[in-house]
Amino acid sequence: MRSTTIVTWIIFILPIALGLFYVKHVVANLETDLTSLNKSIKSDKEEIHVLTAEWTYLSRPERVKQLSAKYLDLAPTKSTQIADISQIPMANDGAILVQSNY
């Protein structure tokens, strides 16, 4: 009687113990993945912070004005540069293809 009780308990306890060991292993792997993802998120946030600071520094109005004066040959638009829309060659015998509501 006593040996059948012990065997019965072993039959029930062994799968439960194996199941718990498996769950513990899965949870440990998930915690490792979570730690890795949190480090990656922190690194990405720091990189975004640095890139935002660089963008702010590089897009200062005085710097952009200086670079545009140095590299772009811009001048105000003259009235002779403005043409009437009828002077623009159109497809379909001069008909405007897309009507704008602006």
Residue pairs with C-beta under 8 A, 6 or more apart in sequence:
68 74
86 94
90 96
90 97
91 97
